[in-house]
Amino acid sequence: MINQQGSRFFFNVDWVTILIYIALCSIGFVNIYASLYNPDTSTLFNFGSNYGKQLIFIITALVVGFSILLVDAKFFSVFAPIIYGITMFLLMVVLVVGRKVAGNQAWIPLGSFRLQPSELAKFGTALLIARYVGNFNPKFRDVKSIFFAGLIICFPLLLIMLQPDTGSALVFLAFMFPLYREGLSGYFLLIFLGMIVLFIADFLVPLAVLIPIIAVVGGIFIYQNKRKQKMMFSMILTTVIAIAYLFFVKVAYEKVLEPHQRTRIEIMLGLKTDPKGAGYNVIQSKIAIGSGQVTGRGFLEGTQTKYGYVPEQSTDFIFSTIGEEWGFVGCSVVIGLYVFLLLRVINLAERQRSSFSRVYGYCVASIIFFHVFINIGMTIGIIPVIGIPLPFISYGGSSLWSFTVLLFIFLKLDSNRMGFI
């Protein structure tokens, strides 16, 4: 389904966003090269190395991205359910034929390449959520609309949890923010934040102390609303659920999370130290970033990077390479580019004439924000290591192609916003 006005897309597409995208991909390639640098095979076009493969990934991603700009914008709305269905099918296939790496059965082997369906599921889910809102215009004030939106989000999340890949599964919680923009009550965000607070408190405070505190706080609210039966009932239910949630956290922590994931949470909360084990990555990453100081050690001059002290430095911990070799200035430039990109996408989303395009734009911004916040947070030790890539920068074909498709679909929708109602 090729757009009849495809030859004119150069005049409508947002080139500022594309330039930011190219800048981030270029920064990624340079730092992947630095993290994998070997004096014996230092040529940039060594396609047997991972940085050589990343160059191929970038070139093919650009081809895919610009090909998307030639497709009729309505294609993505019409075929959103099919695209979502295909990505869900791949998530089920990987549970059967997937290759297990680092305890996660998350990759489908395709010769020398490995496809990660959880990355593809992000734009598939974003498209179906946008289609649901665009077609049915739900206000997210009733149980039915919230249920269907939650079903779209939770289905891939649960399939990914079965791999089990907790980090990739948690990314899908970011889809809650576009729903908030479309009318989802702020109480859901408060509940989400409350769950995080209770989760942390469950580790730091004994249940014998925490349960009475919740009961007392709940009792105060119940007493204050004793004349409002509906509100009083809601407060009683909330208090009971909060206490039950504490026990659920204990069970889920022991039965669902892998041992290394539990250790990472305990290290982050200061309950355990393991400098030579689970805490090693973060310690070395913080040393690398700190040693960069203001302007960095210089390209290929980082000792932590050069001697391979930081594991997974071209993938999950690529930000530590940026910090060591380019310093505070380099980190600020990268973070600034992400902030500029997010603000740009949100601004473009707000000018859309169709709710499908607007919701999809917010999905793009939410997924990118979640990845950036979590990835950088874990490299500096303020968030548990959950193993998700830094968009457009970390090594990996599935990740780069997925984020490219995610972003360029929105650029196509934006370029056609005057004709897409």
VOGU-3710 file (C-alpha; in Angstrom, 3 decimals, decimal comma):
1> minqqgsrff> 0,000/0,000/0,000  2,223/2,794/-1,289  1,235/6,404/-0,761  0,401/8,156/-4,048  2,033/11,275/-2,655  5,094/9,321/-1,503  7,392/11,431/-3,663  6,507/14,480/-1,576  7,160/13,021/1,862  10,499/14,835/2,074
11> fnvdwvtili> 8,619/18,121/2,326  6,351/17,040/5,189  8,454/14,772/7,376  9,937/16,229/10,563  13,632/16,323/9,711  14,609/17,671/13,130  13,528/14,384/14,705  15,368/12,402/12,032  18,567/14,376/12,665  18,315/13,629/16,398
21> yialcsigfv> 17,789/9,962/15,543  20,867/9,914/13,281  22,921/11,709/15,949  21,990/9,125/18,602  22,736/6,212/16,240  26,117/7,776/15,411  26,938/8,253/19,093  25,982/4,635/19,645  28,284/3,358/16,892  31,256/5,418/18,106
31> niyaslynpd> 30,884/4,216/21,684  30,245/0,586/20,717  33,476/0,789/18,718  35,267/2,200/21,775  33,867/-0,437/24,139  34,936/-3,272/21,804  38,150/-1,707/20,488  40,923/-4,147/19,641  44,204/-2,719/18,255  44,709/-5,859/16,180
41> tstlfnfgsn> 41,389/-5,509/14,357  40,713/-1,773/14,639  39,261/-1,081/11,170  35,801/0,473/11,262  34,581/-1,900/8,577  35,402/-5,138/10,339  31,984/-6,720/9,844  33,010/-9,760/11,844  33,039/-7,635/15,002  29,998/-6,409/16,882
51> ygkqlifiit> 30,673/-2,771/16,020  30,859/-3,777/12,344  27,545/-5,573/12,710  26,094/-2,494/14,402  27,046/-0,427/11,352  25,069/-2,894/9,224  22,159/-2,647/11,681  22,208/1,161/11,412  22,266/1,138/7,599  19,438/-1,400/7,387
61> alvvgfsill> 17,487/0,531/10,037  17,736/3,682/7,917  16,501/1,732/4,878  13,580/0,372/6,915  12,822/3,812/8,372  12,732/5,635/5,047  10,755/2,768/3,509  8,104/3,322/6,194  7,853/6,959/5,093  6,778/5,742/1,634
71> vdakffsvfa> 3,879/3,659/2,973  0,355/5,072/3,128  -0,244/6,339/6,675  -3,627/4,595/6,889  -1,892/1,235/6,493  -0,789/1,324/10,131  -4,276/1,965/11,459  -5,960/-0,601/9,212  -3,438/-3,362/9,873  -2,743/-2,580/13,568
81> piiygitmfl> -4,601/-5,715/14,829  -2,709/-7,932/12,370  0,670/-6,426/13,301  -0,170/-6,870/16,985  -1,249/-10,473/16,339  1,998/-11,270/14,488  4,148/-9,906/17,314  2,113/-11,868/19,879  2,532/-15,019/17,782  6,303/-14,482/17,782
91> lmvvlvvgrk> 6,227/-14,090/21,582  4,568/-17,510/21,795  6,943/-19,064/19,259  9,997/-17,947/21,236  8,710/-19,905/24,249  8,943/-23,067/22,143  11,956/-22,627/19,849  13,750/-19,722/21,512  17,391/-19,775/22,497  18,122/-19,289/26,174
101> vagnqawipl> 20,718/-16,615/26,939  21,558/-15,541/30,510  18,543/-17,469/31,819  16,028/-15,845/29,440  14,454/-17,701/26,520  13,905/-14,478/24,604  15,604/-14,930/21,211  14,621/-16,786/18,036  17,784/-18,000/16,241  17,881/-17,060/12,545
111> gsfrlqpsel> 21,254/-18,267/11,352  23,928/-16,042/12,874  21,290/-13,472/13,875  18,962/-13,621/16,871  15,529/-11,973/16,773  14,051/-10,702/20,030  10,223/-10,628/19,670  9,745/-8,618/22,873  11,299/-5,630/21,084  8,883/-5,950/18,146
121> akfgtallia> 5,925/-6,283/20,518  6,417/-2,672/21,622  5,354/-1,062/18,354  2,710/-3,764/17,824  1,153/-2,918/21,189  1,458/0,831/20,574  -0,400/0,479/17,268  -3,281/-1,535/18,745  -3,720/0,811/21,714  -3,838/3,746/19,291
131> ryvgnfnpkf> -6,328/1,852/17,107  -8,525/1,047/20,125  -8,630/4,660/21,281  -9,015/5,999/17,739  -11,917/3,706/16,840  -13,865/3,523/20,095  -12,946/6,832/21,766  -12,997/5,389/25,324  -12,940/7,854/28,207  -11,269/5,415/30,616
141> rdvksiffag> -13,792/6,246/33,324  -15,543/2,895/33,175  -14,358/-0,626/33,918  -14,990/-1,870/30,365  -12,667/0,585/28,602  -9,934/0,163/31,215  -10,254/-3,623/30,973  -9,795/-3,755/27,185  -6,838/-1,354/27,251  -5,307/-3,343/30,101
151> liicfpllli> -5,801/-6,579/28,167  -3,898/-5,198/25,162  -1,003/-4,219/27,420  -0,956/-7,185/29,792  -1,085/-9,948/27,175  2,448/-9,293/25,816  3,645/-8,455/29,333  2,601/-11,886/30,628  4,074/-13,702/27,614  7,399/-11,947/28,171
161> mlqpdtgsal> 7,295/-12,808/31,881  7,127/-16,468/30,867  10,516/-16,232/29,110  11,250/-14,977/31,864  12,435/-11,444/30,989  11,213/-9,211/33,793  13,019/-6,114/32,519  11,440/-6,174/29,055  8,043/-6,989/30,583  8,138/-3,956/32,887
171> vflafmfply> 8,620/-1,676/29,873  4,985/-2,287/28,908  3,840/-0,457/32,041  4,898/2,710/30,200  1,742/2,402/28,077  -0,221/3,593/31,092  0,936/7,188/30,480  -0,743/7,604/27,050  -3,970/6,335/28,641  -3,607/8,983/31,339
181> reglsgyfll> -3,380/11,607/28,576  -6,633/10,210/27,144  -8,618/10,441/30,375  -7,415/7,700/32,719  -7,905/8,893/36,291  -4,887/10,224/38,141  -5,780/7,816/40,934  -4,258/5,021/38,855  -0,932/6,841/38,811  -1,182/7,334/42,572
191> iflgmivlfi> -1,941/3,625/42,993  1,059/2,776/40,816  3,341/5,035/42,877  1,838/3,627/46,076  2,644/0,096/44,928  6,273/1,116/44,373  6,475/2,715/47,815  4,922/-0,328/49,505  7,215/-2,646/47,536  10,288/-0,840/48,867
201> adflvplavl> 8,856/-0,507/52,367  8,165/-4,256/52,428  11,939/-4,838/52,406  12,981/-2,048/54,750  10,262/-2,267/57,421  9,117/-5,462/59,226  5,546/-6,543/58,477  4,765/-6,387/62,188  5,365/-2,632/62,000  4,212/-1,898/58,462
211> ipiiavvggi> 0,752/-3,510/58,732  -0,297/-1,492/61,839  0,918/1,709/60,138  -1,262/1,016/57,084  -4,180/0,057/59,315  -3,891/3,277/61,342  -3,584/5,511/58,263  -6,527/3,698/56,666  -8,541/3,998/59,870  -8,000/7,766/59,951
221> fiyqnkrkqk> -9,308/8,167/56,395  -12,220/5,843/57,122  -13,172/7,866/60,224  -12,947/11,167/58,332  -15,313/9,833/55,662  -17,723/7,965/57,970  -20,654/10,036/56,688  -19,872/9,155/53,070  -20,648/5,477/52,728  -19,201/5,101/49,218
231> mmfsmilttv> -15,951/6,797/50,165  -15,729/4,875/53,437  -16,181/1,582/51,617  -13,433/2,582/49,133  -11,065/3,383/52,014  -11,765/0,031/53,706  -11,176/-1,811/50,423  -7,966/0,139/49,752  -6,615/-0,658/53,224  -7,366/-4,368/52,855
241> iaiaylffvk> -5,811/-4,485/49,378  -2,689/-2,625/50,582  -2,132/-5,149/53,382  -2,781/-8,083/51,029  -0,339/-6,556/48,538  2,447/-6,751/51,126  2,031/-10,519/51,364  1,744/-10,791/47,574  5,084/-8,989/47,212  6,750/-11,487/49,537
251> vayekvleph> 5,392/-14,463/47,582  6,140/-12,954/44,156  9,638/-11,976/45,253  10,436/-15,547/46,270  8,558/-17,441/43,547  8,635/-15,198/40,433  11,927/-13,311/40,432  15,157/-15,087/39,573  17,873/-15,266/42,283  20,082/-12,738/40,474
261> qrtrieimlg> 17,137/-10,320/40,190  16,432/-10,600/43,929  20,095/-9,962/44,665  20,140/-6,836/42,485  17,125/-5,391/44,336  18,707/-6,117/47,715  21,962/-4,481/46,625  20,153/-1,368/45,393  18,249/-1,075/48,687  21,481/-1,482/50,652
271> lktdpkgagy> 20,417/-4,784/52,190  23,350/-6,678/50,713  26,792/-5,968/49,282  28,292/-8,177/46,597  31,148/-6,243/44,956  32,522/-9,334/43,217  29,164/-10,806/42,199  25,813/-9,230/41,353  26,999/-5,758/42,372  30,134/-5,878/40,227
281> nviqskiaig> 28,590/-4,421/37,055  27,150/-1,362/38,759  30,287/-0,698/40,840  32,514/-0,800/37,760  30,015/1,295/35,786  29,997/3,990/38,475  33,800/3,969/38,586  33,913/4,395/34,800  31,416/7,276/34,770  33,064/8,981/37,745
291> sgqvtgrgfl> 36,545/8,726/36,259  35,393/10,684/33,210  34,952/13,796/35,361  34,026/16,910/33,317  35,381/16,344/29,814  36,230/12,629/29,900  39,446/10,702/29,390  39,177/10,974/25,623  38,213/8,653/22,786  39,712/5,160/23,289
301> egtqtkygyv> 41,466/6,383/26,444  39,089/5,010/29,066  40,838/2,434/31,247  37,630/0,814/32,508  36,460/0,537/28,906  39,769/-0,424/27,339  40,456/-3,256/29,760  36,892/-4,577/29,832  36,137/-4,050/33,527  32,453/-3,333/32,866
311> peqstdfifs> 30,536/-6,396/31,596  27,945/-5,867/28,838  29,514/-2,481/28,123  28,371/-2,330/24,493  24,763/-3,210/25,376  23,120/-2,528/28,748  26,028/-0,485/30,151  26,970/1,559/27,075  26,315/4,768/29,037  29,360/3,995/31,211
321> tigeewgfvg> 31,556/4,214/28,085  30,062/7,612/27,278  30,670/8,766/30,849  34,295/7,607/30,996  35,506/8,767/27,587  33,370/11,896/27,147  32,738/12,890/30,767  29,967/15,049/32,166  29,860/17,049/28,929  29,281/13,942/26,826
331> csvviglyvf> 26,645/12,586/29,211  24,865/15,941/29,167  24,843/16,004/25,368  23,340/12,503/25,191  20,717/13,215/27,846  19,990/16,561/26,173  19,384/14,826/22,840  16,943/12,426/24,496  15,109/15,277/26,234  14,924/17,198/22,953
341> lllrvinlae> 13,647/14,081/21,166  10,974/13,416/23,803  9,764/17,015/23,820  9,734/17,007/20,036  7,666/13,816/19,851  5,198/15,091/22,462  4,885/18,399/20,603  4,231/16,540/17,340  1,716/14,287/19,087  -0,261/17,262/20,359
351> rqrssfsrvy> -0,666/18,732/16,878  -2,165/15,554/15,397  -5,710/15,766/14,040  -6,489/12,097/14,658  -6,619/10,453/18,080  -4,884/7,395/16,569  -1,798/9,445/15,666  -1,840/11,359/18,955  -2,046/8,251/21,128  0,594/6,485/19,075
361> gycvasiiff> 2,913/9,496/19,471  2,511/9,411/23,234  3,224/5,671/23,205  6,494/6,358/21,362  7,504/9,036/23,865  6,563/6,859/26,853  8,528/3,806/25,679  11,644/5,839/24,865  11,434/7,712/28,189  11,062/4,483/30,169
371> hvfinigmti> 14,071/2,899/28,456  16,281/5,968/28,888  15,321/6,528/32,530  15,771/2,885/33,539  18,964/2,268/31,546  20,800/5,364/32,741  19,416/4,869/36,248  20,825/1,359/36,496  24,268/2,387/35,181  24,589/4,980/37,944
381> giipvigipl> 23,199/2,650/40,621  19,856/4,238/41,516  17,693/1,529/39,869  18,101/-2,280/39,908  19,804/-3,776/36,865  17,000/-5,177/34,709  18,804/-5,386/31,387  17,094/-3,110/28,879  18,953/-1,238/26,109  19,584/2,473/25,695
391> pfisyggssl> 17,477/3,447/22,631  19,415/3,887/19,362  22,758/3,629/21,199  23,089/0,132/22,696  24,377/-2,677/20,484  21,689/-4,918/18,999  19,741/-5,287/15,780  16,337/-6,152/17,261  16,431/-3,148/19,582  17,598/-0,663/16,938
401> wsftvllfif> 15,142/-1,865/14,297  12,272/-1,891/16,781  12,909/1,670/17,968  13,416/2,790/14,356  10,078/1,315/13,267  8,401/2,729/16,377  9,685/6,248/15,664  9,380/6,317/11,872  5,776/5,107/11,900  4,968/8,168/13,973
411> lkldsnrmgf> 6,960/10,428/11,637  4,891/9,043/8,761  1,646/9,661/10,642  2,781/13,202/11,426  3,796/13,917/7,818  0,267/12,966/6,754  -1,596/14,577/9,647  -3,619/16,924/7,405  -5,065/13,969/5,505  -5,468/11,470/8,367
421> i> -8,669/12,040/10,318
//
